[in-house]
């Protein structure tokens, strides 16, 4: 089976969030099952610098002006296809936002070009390799199934995966005349959204199957609270949304041989985790206090992630004798609040604004617990890394957080299956209670170590998810007429 992934980012080449990790790790898991996955990405400068380009596969004019080349390459064990269009993608830094902090004004055209390239590959225009199925990820690839259908010829089935409903790719309807979009489908049952063009809605409406990244989030987005205006479209689909839980790359996230941490450890050598804690304390200028629980935050600093709640819980956390280290970037007000908290509580709170992959590994290895107080969370990956490193997650009971962390209630503690701490409502008071529960548990070393060991063996890899995607692909292929070579 040949599958084309279409996405705007892929770790380690270009990353702004969990989407990049999924697009990187899932193809590797699918490859182990004999599925040939190629990842189609924009040819950002960082990618062109990292990828060994092997050939130009295709060149064509875009129907809305300009031209693209499709290049093949390999890097980090991945088979890549790159949409080379310097006027669209030859820009350093964030792939979506200009240096002044505003979205690139031509984002509609940039990601329409990505989707057009995907549709062209889907209909067999690239010699030597044609996909049996196309898998589009998030709004940046949302026009892919629309362009495929608009070609009015046999094309492969298309899966659309929603990684976060909060990002929908909305553009003024003025782009209609500039992107070769079928104008007869610009209506409420098509890709129109309150007078605008919605790339994500296009993906939802015209894909053969819609998936999202956890079973709970799949149910949540059918409601007005989490559907963010698209719940009606999702509920009207003939095929329900499928929730398939994300995983993490177990080779990248492995405390037993992680080159980015101070001392390797596993569930049988948990005592060596303390060396990472000491190194982490040094990095953030904290005193060495082995008996004080050390909480961490590794996140985009936004209200969605509930980081304002974490700010509000700092006084109670410190009163409980715990400490906090923070790594992230995002809303300037939240950044400033964490910096001020660190200045106000030297030796107890540390904050680094920015992102550092190596430091994130050390924080997972050296912290005792990780705070993930998200108001909504499609899946979440940091809590999975926390489980893998015996850093017990404290999470709000929503989306994938509810699906991946087993709360330390009396029943789960008695049966030995608890892996973290859940709280019900995204409020400071509920988060504070969960932190207090974690601190109480930390004082019982036998119970804490038992939870750590259970967390570290909890399945967080991609094996189960990859098998679910493979079954989904097979079902779609069986229900979709195959393209003949004449169609290609």
Beta strands, then each sheet from edge to edge (+ up, - down):
strand 1: 2-6
strand 2: 36-42
strand 3: 52-61
strand 4: 67-75
strand 5: 78-84
strand 6: 133-137
strand 7: 157-162
strand 8: 170-172
strand 9: 192-193
strand 10: 196-198
strand 11: 209-212
strand 12: 242-243
strand 13: 294-301
strand 14: 323-330
strand 15: 349-353
strand 16: 369-372
strand 17: 392-396
strand 18: 420-423
sheet 1: 3+ 4- 5+ 2+ 1+ 6+ 7+ 11+ 12+
sheet 2: 8+ 10- 9+
sheet 3: 15+ 14+ 13+ 16+ 17+ 18+
end
